[in-house]
């Protein structure tokens, strides 16, 4: 894929119009081919490959899917060639990516970029074209005669990019897509609509003969009609099970049990019956969170083969295994709880009280912050996949955390926070503690004041930005620990700035400091240290919140976290070690001065 990245680094365009592309198929149908809604071209085939099936034969629903990564899913249906080989087959595909940018899907003979053939969608150009990737640079579309894709489109909505196309399985001088056997596909996508360095890439293999045969059809009437379930707003989730597809390989089914004598709004004594179905073998988990963070959330975890195959309630106190512990036995109130592996699927079932004393409640009518995760084995350990999503269980309305809405605004919020509390404030403290390293005079104070002023100005800007975008996203203000800490810091920082502006002045040379001045100095230092420590904590939690909100890969989050703590450790070490050194040095200098005076008497 290294070569694929390099090939995607150049911009390119095509002179083909969308109309020409969609009608560029230059082969005829056989009389044995299924009848199409639109007549196919009548020109005689001019190649050795079987005649192409006409456009319009893709099923209404593409029921097969391949989960490429956390953000990308390929939905598809394979329409095979006729048994006598007289009619070509084709692949109906829809690539959905939870991000806005260019997208690409390539077929490769060996998993390498060079020699592969890609279908690339450029949203700004409204183009979906075939490319030959024959070199590390300067990729260009295939000749017009080879632009045989049908039913092409590329759209963007609500932070998602969707590319659709229908491609012939066999074409002259091109890599064939085989109906039986291994196909090697390459996927890539960018963070912008202009073709440039990719933000994601994957290689995966696909043998279409392993799919459910009911989804491989040469007739529209035989095509599958059932799509993966999505939140169903037409169902009454208090009377029948509602379904929500958490991921292509993970399904949630649930029923809200409302006792007689109460309503859904009040829901006194309500329980929720839930079923989690994972298309694989491993532990599964569903959690509820106050703020969308793992730490502090409460989960129901099912581990096949453990605890007599009964799921338990856990407190997620941290990311390490030792921090993920079952709740006390008195809080293990799940009923009808089982977890088992059946025909390669892990199925967890349980009924949970929705509002329990001392636990995070599940709201029947408002948004809930849920998290799901599953492992690749039956021993509880690092998860193979996870995601946070917001779900109103009564209406079915949900919002995945994998979005790009307001991403730039929250990134700006984090950058300003780092500049304020990770750069300006530590340097301001250092300028005061290490003033002996600076030229004599008020220069240290001028630096100290300028850096604190800049830090406070950045704090005002990032605080206002957060207020505005929380309001824009319809969330409650100061609803989580990060938000409440931010408010407390803003109040303290304002007090600190005002205290510095109206501080008691130093006494004249030779005079003793007043009690008021000494008190101000002590409080100024104490508040400054508290603000700096809180700022360090706030930024790390902010990184985690951003990673969850925009589904940042955990390895990337951990790497960034390490870099962040190294920086914080460096700033803290300079403050602590440097401050202690110069304080001891002043003490030694004072004692030395006293000794000199004693010797002179």
RATA-V634773 format. One record per run of one state. SS is the DSSP state (alpha for helix, beta for strand, coil for the rest). FROM is the first residue (numbers start at 1). LEN is the number of residues. If there is no record, write none. Layout:
# RATA-V634773
ss={SS SS}
from={FROM FROM}
len={LEN LEN}
This chain:
# RATA-V634773
ss={coil alpha coil alpha coil beta coil beta coil beta coil beta coil beta coil beta coil beta alpha coil beta coil beta coil alpha coil beta coil beta coil beta coil beta coil alpha coil alpha coil alpha coil beta coil beta coil beta coil beta coil beta coil alpha coil beta coil alpha beta coil alpha coil beta coil beta coil beta coil beta coil beta coil alpha coil alpha coil alpha coil alpha coil alpha coil alpha coil}
from={1 2 8 18 23 51 52 64 68 72 80 87 88 90 98 103 109 116 123 126 127 134 140 142 144 147 150 158 160 169 183 191 198 207 208 211 213 216 220 223 242 248 250 258 271 279 284 290 298 303 307 310 312 317 321 324 327 329 332 335 343 345 354 368 375 385 392 398 401 407 434 435 438 443 473 481 502 515 550 554 601}
len={1 6 10 5 28 1 12 4 4 8 7 1 2 8 5 6 7 7 3 1 7 6 2 2 3 3 8 2 9 14 8 7 9 1 3 2 3 4 3 19 6 2 8 13 8 5 6 8 5 4 3 2 5 4 3 3 2 3 3 8 2 9 14 7 10 7 6 3 6 27 1 3 5 30 8 21 13 35 4 47 1}
